[in-house]
Amino acid sequence: MSGVRLKTAAALLAALLLVALLRLGWIMLWPWSPASPARHATASETSVRQRSHRLLLDAGRGDFVDRSGLPLTGFAYEALAIFPYPAGKPRGSGRDMTELARTLQVGAEELRRALEDWREPGFWMDRHSGLPLRLDARQQSELAGLKLEGVAMLPYRSRRDPAAAPIQAIGYVSENPERIAAAYGKRLAEGSASLRDATGGGGLELSLDALLRGTGPIYASSMTDARGLPLKGLGLTVNRPSNPNYPLQVRTTLSLPLQQELQRYAGLSGLEKGAIVVLDAGSADILAMVSMPEMGPPSAGAAAFYEGAANRAVRAQAPGSIFKLVTEAAALEAGVADAKEEFVCDGEYGHHGLSCWKEGGHGRLTLQQGLAQSCNIVFASLAERLQPSQLARMADKLGLGRKIGWQLADGRSEGALRGPLRLIGEEEAGTVFGEAASWDRTRLLRSGKLARSGIGQEDVRMTPLQAANLMATIVNGGQVAEPMLVKEIAYAGGQRLARLRAHRSPSPYGRISPRVAALLRDGMEQVVESGTGSRLHGSSWRLAGKSGTAESGRIGAGNSQWFVGYGPADRPRYAVAVLAEERPEGSPNLAARLFGGVMDRIAAWEASAGASQQP
């Protein structure tokens, strides 16, 4: 009998425990209230939300340095972190709140309202840079003695220097769930990636994104109780990277001092829209790549941000008269012209509505003089002696009409890098004749397209990077290189992951002859000695180059002004292209003026502390 009672009691106890467990599961996991069909957070969800607030301190991405190791990204500094706090509850004494407002240089009431409305963990932001406010030594000292709940100084790591203009070639990072889903589906499934992760949005940040992601972000976590109050004794915790080999470091070919000086110079000289590219003439290393307008903070608005984020150094524009170098080379190689041949320019071509920029014309002049004076009549007539294919193939021989930046073809590798990979993914190929244009010579002659193409108008397009590389190609006797932006990628401890080798980029049509390259160099020297570039007399070095002005093709957009060249003329070390977009019609060539200033600054950089960074 007693055994039966024991069994009954045990069964009853088990039933009660089961009911309790079911009720607990209902409370913890079931998202609907019995009294209401509306969805609400489960108890487990609520406990997690109440338990921890996370604040991103460091995205954990790899960083970029310049050619001598100066940082281009990854700037760590102390910032003011603020975590949510229950409304109506004071964070601390009135004196400490007043002191915080004074240190941040804001009104006490403005600070009170801001903290009252704080709903998510975040940093006190700098209104000018759009980044967390960088606390100087005085501010850190003043804040160290304050006792305010949910307010703390924490180390923040920014992708860019708040005090310096961003570099479009390096790019930017942003949240892009669509790209994360497309590129990192496997990591998402494994839980090692999140749709809210920052990812590269342009430049090297985008092309090397898979390598730069590292082992994950670093967060600061604040533990709270069910009321949202910080749990005493636990404070803030910070997770740390699990792999000591990360984050990676990418050594670029850029010189930060030269890059910053040219960015400053471009802004002060009135280059509102355009680009400057500086190459090592021997290796085609990219020493500086400036794009204007500058990339402003996201707080400036999406339209302004993306306008500045565009890298105009790799966007194709009508080149105007700098394309006359290609026309001359094609005519000389095809044997339809001679360097000593004389032409007559009376200012009008006689058909197609073409005229020379000089009213009344240049009179009698040789081919070399025609290049120095940028005579439209000479080069329109040369183009009409050529087959369209001869002009297009010469452009290809000189690295035009195709993407020219450093790349790894599919199936190729260098160290840990595997192709296909283009370091400058936004680069445009440019054109000679539009894709839809017929290469029928008769039709191109009758329409005037062949003549206009020969002077760099019509469908001809070229990027500033291609233009600078054209100078390096001519300097090197016709050898085309792939301009480099990255030299080496290393682990956090310094061990090398990959070293990138210089690549040549030969054309399937061969290369120009050294004789033709020499004639082009002679012509560009005459441009500066006695032609359209004579304003460059008195520069730090004797220079050589070619000017160009082209209609943009867009109503009201003005002209594109160019100057490309190299220096010193006797021993070329630097190849430079300058583009000034949307310039008023008839205005002086801003690009030519900037080219002289750029070369002077390169000379000063070479002679000063920057000499240790010389190519």
C-alpha positions in Angstrom: 0.0 0.0 0.0 2.8 2.4 0.9 4.4 1.5 -2.5 1.3 2.6 -4.3 1.2 5.9 -2.5 4.8 6.6 -3.3 4.2 5.9 -6.9 1.2 8.1 -7.0 3.1 11.0 -5.3 6.0 10.6 -7.7 3.7 10.7 -10.7 2.0 13.8 -9.3 5.3 15.5 -8.8 6.4 14.6 -12.3 3.2 16.0 -13.7 3.7 19.3 -11.8 7.3 19.6 -13.0 6.1 19.0 -16.6 3.5 21.7 -16.3 6.1 24.1 -14.9 8.5 23.3 -17.7 5.8 23.8 -20.3 4.8 27.1 -18.8 8.5 28.2 -18.7 8.9 27.3 -22.3 5.7 29.2 -23.2 7.1 32.3 -21.4 10.6 32.0 -22.8 9.9 31.0 -26.4 6.4 31.6 -27.5 6.1 35.1 -29.1 2.4 35.7 -28.7 0.6 36.6 -25.5 -2.4 34.5 -24.6 -4.4 37.7 -24.2 -3.3 39.2 -27.5 -2.4 37.9 -30.9 0.1 40.7 -31.4 3.8 39.6 -31.8 6.0 40.5 -28.9 9.6 39.7 -27.9 10.1 36.3 -26.1 11.6 36.3 -22.7 14.8 34.8 -24.1 14.9 37.6 -26.7 14.2 40.2 -24.0 16.9 38.9 -21.7 19.5 39.0 -24.5 18.5 42.5 -25.4 18.6 43.6 -21.8 21.8 41.7 -21.1 24.2 43.4 -23.6 24.7 46.5 -25.7 27.5 46.2 -28.3 29.5 49.1 -29.8 31.8 48.6 -32.8 35.4 49.8 -31.9 37.3 48.4 -34.8 36.1 46.7 -38.0 39.1 44.4 -37.9 39.9 45.1 -41.5 43.4 45.1 -42.9 45.1 48.5 -43.4 47.0 50.3 -46.1 50.3 52.1 -45.8 52.2 54.2 -48.4 55.5 53.1 -50.0 57.5 54.0 -46.9 55.1 52.6 -44.4 53.1 55.7 -43.5 49.5 54.8 -42.6 46.8 55.5 -45.1 44.0 53.8 -43.1 43.6 52.6 -39.5 43.9 55.6 -37.2 43.3 54.7 -33.6 42.4 57.4 -31.1 40.3 57.9 -27.9 36.7 58.7 -28.4 33.7 59.3 -26.2 31.3 56.2 -26.2 27.8 56.6 -24.9 25.4 53.7 -24.1 21.6 53.9 -23.7 20.3 54.6 -20.2 16.8 54.4 -18.8 14.9 57.6 -19.4 14.3 59.8 -16.4 17.2 58.4 -14.4 20.2 60.7 -13.9 23.5 59.4 -15.3 25.4 61.2 -12.6 25.8 64.5 -10.7 24.8 67.8 -12.2 28.4 69.0 -11.7 29.8 66.1 -13.9 27.1 66.7 -16.5 28.1 70.4 -16.7 31.8 69.5 -16.9 31.0 67.0 -19.8 29.2 69.7 -21.7 32.0 72.2 -21.2 34.6 69.6 -22.4 32.5 68.8 -25.5 31.9 72.5 -26.1 28.1 72.1 -26.3 25.3 73.6 -24.3 24.2 71.8 -21.1 20.6 71.6 -22.3 21.7 70.3 -25.7 23.8 67.6 -24.0 20.9 66.7 -21.7 18.5 66.2 -24.6 21.0 64.3 -26.6 21.7 61.8 -23.8 18.0 61.5 -23.0 17.3 60.5 -26.6 20.2 58.1 -26.9 18.7 54.7 -28.0 21.7 52.8 -29.4 25.3 52.5 -28.4 27.4 55.1 -30.3 30.1 57.7 -30.2 29.8 61.4 -29.7 30.4 62.6 -33.3 32.5 65.4 -34.8 30.2 67.5 -36.9 32.8 68.4 -39.4 34.4 65.1 -40.2 31.4 62.9 -39.7 33.6 60.6 -37.5 33.7 60.0 -33.8 35.1 63.1 -32.0 38.9 62.7 -31.5 39.6 63.5 -27.8 42.8 65.4 -27.3 45.0 65.1 -24.2 43.2 67.9 -22.4 39.8 66.5 -23.0 40.9 63.0 -21.9 42.3 64.4 -18.7 39.1 66.3 -18.0 36.8 63.3 -18.7 38.9 60.8 -16.7 37.6 62.1 -13.4 33.9 62.1 -14.3 31.5 59.5 -13.0 28.6 59.2 -15.5 26.7 56.0 -16.1 26.9 54.8 -19.7 29.6 57.3 -20.7 33.2 56.1 -21.2 36.4 56.8 -23.2 37.2 54.0 -25.5 39.8 53.4 -28.3 38.2 53.8 -31.7 39.9 52.8 -35.0 38.9 54.9 -38.0 39.4 53.8 -41.6 40.6 57.3 -42.5 42.5 60.2 -40.8 39.9 62.7 -39.6 42.4 65.5 -40.4 43.2 64.5 -44.0 41.3 64.2 -47.2 40.4 60.7 -48.2 42.1 59.1 -51.2 39.7 57.7 -53.8 42.2 55.1 -55.0 42.1 53.6 -51.5 38.3 53.8 -51.5 35.9 53.5 -48.7 33.8 51.0 -46.7 30.1 51.0 -46.0 27.2 48.6 -45.2 26.0 46.9 -48.4 23.9 43.8 -47.5 23.3 43.0 -51.2 27.0 42.7 -51.9 27.6 40.8 -48.7 24.9 38.3 -49.7 26.3 37.9 -53.2 30.0 37.7 -52.3 30.0 35.9 -48.9 27.1 33.5 -48.9 29.2 30.7 -47.5 30.4 32.8 -44.6 26.9 34.0 -43.9 25.7 30.4 -43.7 28.6 29.6 -41.3 27.8 32.5 -39.1 31.2 34.1 -39.7 29.7 37.1 -41.6 26.7 39.3 -41.1 24.7 41.4 -43.5 25.5 44.4 -41.4 29.3 44.0 -41.8 31.2 46.8 -43.5 32.4 46.0 -46.9 34.5 47.8 -49.5 32.6 50.3 -51.6 35.3 51.4 -54.0 39.0 51.5 -54.8 41.4 49.0 -53.1 38.9 48.6 -50.3 36.6 46.9 -52.8 39.1 45.0 -55.0 40.9 43.5 -52.0 37.8 43.2 -49.7 38.1 39.4 -49.3 41.7 39.7 -47.9 41.0 42.8 -45.8 38.0 41.4 -43.9 40.3 39.7 -41.3 38.9 37.6 -38.4 36.0 39.8 -37.5 35.2 43.1 -35.7 36.1 44.2 -32.2 33.2 45.3 -30.0 32.8 46.8 -26.5 29.9 45.3 -24.6 27.9 46.8 -21.7 26.0 44.4 -19.5 22.6 45.6 -18.1 19.8 44.2 -15.9 16.2 43.9 -16.9 15.6 47.6 -16.2 18.4 48.6 -18.5 20.7 49.6 -15.7 24.4 48.6 -15.9 25.2 45.5 -13.9 27.5 46.5 -11.1 31.0 45.0 -11.2 30.9 43.8 -14.8 31.5 47.2 -16.5 32.6 47.1 -20.2 34.2 44.1 -21.9 36.1 44.1 -25.2 36.6 41.1 -27.4 40.0 40.6 -29.0 41.1 39.1 -32.4 41.5 35.3 -32.3 44.2 35.1 -35.0 47.5 37.0 -34.4 48.2 37.0 -38.2 45.4 39.5 -38.8 44.7 42.2 -39.7 46.8 42.2 -42.9 48.8 45.2 -44.1 48.8 46.3 -47.7 51.9 48.4 -48.8 50.9 50.6 -51.7 53.1 52.4 -54.3 51.7 55.8 -53.2 53.8 58.5 -51.5 51.6 60.0 -48.8 53.5 63.3 -48.5 53.3 63.8 -52.3 49.7 62.7 -52.5 48.7 65.1 -49.7 50.6 68.0 -51.2 49.1 67.5 -54.7 45.6 67.2 -53.2 46.1 70.5 -51.3 47.6 72.1 -54.4 44.7 71.0 -56.6 42.1 72.4 -54.2 43.9 75.7 -53.8 44.5 76.1 -57.6 40.8 75.9 -58.6 40.6 72.3 -59.8 37.0 71.7 -58.9 36.5 68.6 -61.1 39.4 66.5 -62.6 42.4 64.4 -61.8 46.2 64.3 -61.4 48.2 61.1 -61.9 51.9 60.8 -61.2 53.8 57.7 -62.3 57.4 56.6 -61.9 58.3 56.8 -65.5 60.5 53.7 -65.3 58.4 51.2 -63.4 54.9 52.8 -63.9 54.4 52.7 -60.1 51.5 55.1 -59.2 53.1 57.7 -56.8 50.0 59.9 -56.5 46.5 59.7 -57.8 44.3 62.8 -57.1 40.6 63.0 -57.9 38.5 66.2 -57.4 36.1 66.9 -55.9 37.3 65.4 -52.6 35.4 62.6 -51.0 33.4 64.3 -48.2 31.8 62.7 -45.1 28.6 60.7 -45.5 26.9 63.4 -43.4 27.2 65.7 -46.4 24.5 63.7 -48.2 24.6 60.7 -50.5 24.8 62.6 -53.7 27.8 64.7 -52.6 29.5 61.7 -51.0 29.3 59.5 -54.1 30.3 62.4 -56.4 33.5 62.8 -54.4 34.0 59.1 -54.0 34.2 58.6 -57.8 37.9 58.2 -58.9 38.1 60.5 -62.0 41.7 59.4 -62.6 40.2 56.2 -64.1 37.2 57.7 -65.8 37.5 58.1 -69.6 37.0 61.6 -71.1 37.5 63.0 -74.6 41.3 63.7 -74.8 41.4 66.4 -77.5 44.8 67.2 -78.9 46.8 64.8 -76.7 45.5 62.1 -79.0 47.5 63.7 -81.8 50.5 61.8 -80.5 48.6 58.6 -81.5 47.7 59.9 -84.9 51.3 61.0 -85.6 52.7 57.6 -84.5 50.1 55.8 -86.7 51.0 57.9 -89.7 54.7 57.5 -89.3 54.5 53.7 -88.7 52.2 53.3 -91.7 54.6 55.3 -93.9 51.9 57.8 -95.0 53.8 60.8 -93.5 57.4 61.9 -92.9 58.7 63.9 -89.9 60.1 66.5 -92.3 57.0 66.8 -94.5 55.5 70.3 -94.7 51.8 71.2 -94.4 49.9 74.4 -95.1 47.4 75.6 -92.5 45.2 78.6 -93.5 42.9 78.1 -90.6 40.2 76.1 -92.4 40.2 72.4 -93.4 37.8 73.0 -96.2 35.2 70.3 -95.3 33.5 68.7 -92.3 33.3 72.1 -90.8 36.7 71.6 -89.3 39.0 74.6 -88.5 42.2 75.2 -86.6 42.1 76.7 -83.2 44.4 79.6 -84.5 42.4 82.1 -86.5 44.1 82.6 -89.9 46.1 79.4 -89.4 49.7 78.5 -88.8 51.0 78.9 -92.4 53.6 76.4 -93.5 54.9 74.0 -90.9 56.4 70.6 -90.5 54.8 67.6 -88.8 56.9 68.3 -85.7 56.0 71.9 -85.7 52.3 70.9 -86.2 52.5 68.8 -83.0 54.2 71.7 -81.1 51.5 74.1 -82.3 48.7 71.5 -82.0 47.5 72.3 -85.5 44.1 70.7 -86.2 44.6 70.9 -90.0 47.8 68.8 -89.9 46.3 66.0 -87.9 42.9 65.9 -89.5 44.7 65.4 -92.9 46.9 62.7 -91.4 44.0 60.8 -90.0 42.3 60.8 -93.4 45.3 59.2 -94.9 44.9 56.2 -92.5 42.7 53.2 -92.3 40.5 53.3 -89.2 42.1 50.0 -88.1 45.6 51.6 -88.3 44.5 54.4 -85.9 42.8 52.0 -83.5 45.7 49.5 -83.5 48.2 52.2 -82.8 46.1 53.3 -79.8 46.2 49.7 -78.6 50.0 49.5 -79.1 50.3 52.6 -76.8 48.0 51.1 -74.1 44.8 53.0 -75.0 41.3 51.7 -75.7 41.8 49.0 -73.1 42.1 48.7 -69.3 45.7 49.2 -68.4 45.9 48.9 -64.6 47.7 46.0 -62.9 45.8 42.8 -63.1 46.1 39.0 -62.5 44.4 37.1 -65.3 42.1 34.2 -64.5 44.2 31.1 -63.4 47.3 33.2 -62.6 48.7 33.7 -59.1 51.3 35.7 -57.2 51.9 34.5 -53.7 48.5 34.0 -52.1 46.8 36.1 -54.7 44.7 34.3 -57.3 43.2 35.8 -60.5 41.0 37.1 -61.8 41.9 40.3 -60.0 42.0 44.0 -61.0 43.4 46.3 -58.4 41.5 49.3 -59.9 38.2 47.8 -60.5 36.5 51.1 -61.5 38.9 51.7 -64.4 37.3 52.4 -67.7 38.8 51.1 -71.0 38.2 54.2 -73.2 37.6 54.0 -76.9 38.9 55.2 -80.3 35.8 54.5 -82.4 32.5 53.9 -80.6 31.3 50.3 -80.3 28.4 51.0 -82.6 30.5 52.9 -85.1 31.3 51.2 -88.4 34.9 50.9 -89.3 34.1 51.4 -92.9 36.6 54.0 -94.1 34.4 55.5 -96.8 31.6 56.3 -94.4 34.0 57.6 -91.7 35.6 59.8 -94.3 32.4 61.2 -95.7 31.0 61.9 -92.2 34.2 63.6 -91.0 34.5 61.1 -88.1 37.9 59.9 -89.2 39.3 63.5 -89.2 37.6 64.4 -85.9 38.9 61.2 -84.3 42.4 62.0 -85.4 42.3 65.2 -83.3 40.9 63.4 -80.2 37.2 64.2 -80.6 34.2 62.2 -81.8 34.1 58.9 -79.9 37.7 59.0 -78.6 38.0 58.6 -74.8 41.0 58.2 -72.5 41.5 58.1 -68.8 44.1 60.2 -66.9 45.8 57.0 -65.8 46.1 55.9 -69.5 47.4 59.3 -70.4 50.1 59.2 -67.8 51.0 55.7 -68.8 51.2 56.8 -72.5 53.9 59.2 -71.4 55.8 56.4 -69.7 55.3 54.2 -72.7 56.8 56.8 -75.1 59.7 57.4 -72.6 60.5 53.7 -72.5 60.7 53.3 -76.3 57.2 51.8 -76.7 57.1 49.3 -73.9 53.7 49.4 -72.3 53.5 48.6 -68.5 50.6 48.0 -66.2 50.6 50.8 -63.7 50.9 49.4 -60.1 49.1 50.6 -57.0 50.2 47.8 -54.6 53.6 46.4 -53.9 53.2 43.9 -51.1 50.6 42.3 -48.7 51.9 41.1 -45.3 50.5 39.5 -42.2 50.2 41.4 -38.9 53.5 40.1 -37.7 55.3 41.3 -40.9 55.6 38.0 -42.7 54.9 38.4 -46.4 51.7 37.1 -47.9 52.3 38.2 -51.4 54.7 40.4 -53.3 53.3 41.9 -56.6 55.6 41.9 -59.6 55.6 44.5 -62.3 53.7 43.5 -65.4 54.2 44.5 -69.0 51.1 44.9 -71.2 52.1 44.1 -74.8 49.6 44.7 -77.6 48.7 41.8 -79.9 49.6 44.3 -82.7 53.2 44.7 -81.5 54.8 47.9 -80.3 55.9 51.1 -81.8 59.4 51.4 -83.0 62.1 53.2 -80.9 62.5 55.6 -83.8 58.9 56.7 -83.7 59.0 56.9 -79.9 62.1 59.2 -80.2 60.2 61.5 -82.7 57.3 61.8 -80.4 59.6 62.8 -77.5 61.3 65.4 -79.8 57.9 66.8 -80.7 56.8 67.0 -77.0 60.0 68.8 -76.2 59.2 71.4 -78.9 55.7 71.8 -77.4 57.4 73.3 -74.3 60.2 75.0 -76.1 58.2 76.9 -78.6 54.6 75.6 -78.8 51.5 75.5 -76.7 53.4 74.6 -73.6 55.8 77.5 -73.6 54.3 78.8 -70.4 56.2 76.0 -68.6 59.6 77.8 -69.1 61.1 78.5 -65.8 60.0 75.3 -64.1 62.3 73.4 -61.8 63.2 71.0 -64.6 63.2 71.2 -68.4 59.9 69.5 -69.3 58.2 67.9 -72.3 54.5 67.4 -72.9 51.3 67.9 -74.9 48.3 70.0 -74.2 44.7 69.2 -75.2 41.2 70.7 -75.1 38.1 68.7 -76.0 34.4 69.4 -76.1 32.8 67.3 -73.3 29.8 66.4 -75.6 27.3 67.4 -72.9 25.3 70.6 -73.2 26.5 73.2 -70.8 29.3 71.1 -69.4 32.1 73.1 -71.0 35.4 71.7 -72.1 37.9 69.1 -70.8 41.4 70.6 -70.6 44.5 68.3 -70.5 48.2 68.5 -70.2 50.3 65.3 -70.2 54.1 65.1 -70.1 57.2 64.0 -68.3 60.3 65.4 -66.6 63.1 66.0 -66.4 63.1 66.0 -70.3 66.8 64.9 -70.6 66.4 62.0 -68.0 62.7 61.3 -67.5 61.8 60.1 -64.0 58.1 61.1 -63.7 55.2 60.8 -66.1 52.2 63.1 -65.3 48.7 63.6 -66.6 46.5 66.5 -65.5 42.8 66.8 -66.4 40.5 69.7 -65.7 36.9 69.0 -66.4 34.0 71.3 -67.2 36.1 74.3 -67.9 34.5 77.4 -69.5 34.8 77.5 -73.3 37.7 79.8 -74.3 39.3 79.8 -70.8 43.1 79.4 -70.4 44.3 75.8 -70.0 44.1 75.2 -66.3 45.7 71.7 -66.7 48.8 73.2 -68.3 49.3 75.6 -65.4 48.7 72.8 -62.9 51.1 70.5 -64.7 54.0 73.0 -64.1 53.0 73.3 -60.4 52.8 69.5 -60.1 56.3 69.1 -61.5 57.7 71.8 -59.2 56.2 70.0 -56.2 57.6 66.6 -57.4 61.0 68.2 -57.7 60.7 69.6 -54.1 59.5 66.3 -52.8 62.4 64.5 -54.4 64.9 67.0 -53.0 63.4 67.0 -49.5 62.5 64.3 -46.9 60.5 62.7 -49.7 63.8 61.7 -51.4 63.8 58.5 -49.3 60.6 57.6 -51.0 61.9 58.2 -54.5 61.2 55.5 -57.1 
